Amino acid sequence: MTVASATDLDLEEASLGGVLGWWSLFNLLRDVLPQLLALFARALKPGGHFIAGTHVGDEDAVRTEAYGGVPVRWTTHKWRSEHFVDLIEQAGLHTVAELRLPADEQSGPGLVILAKRPA
């Protein structure tokens, strides 16, 4: 098992059966995400799947407190659903399914995408 920042991964082409970005990519700078998605797409085996969940919206949010009141400082980059899907498809992946999650009392709207590398 390898543990690293997503931006520091050294992935071989067609070496992974799947990539999971479960509410973990929204902190990446907007100009970094397309590069990382392209890296993931290249690293997937043909037919391999990519799953990502992200926050939806028009405005980014600067967080100063994490769960349990822990002080933090990060930006949550919110994406319009269609823009996030476009980035994934521009990386070379084919969208298989979209799940749009409504806002609730604890969180704003969300989006889960299932995509795959063409065979």
Secondary structure, 3 states (H helix, E strand, C coil): CCCCCHHHCCCCCCCEEEEEEECCCCCCCCCCHHHHHHHHHHHEEEEEEEEEEEEECCCCEEEEECHHHCEEEEEECCECHHHHHHHHHHCCCEEEEEEEECCCCCCCCEEEEEEECCC
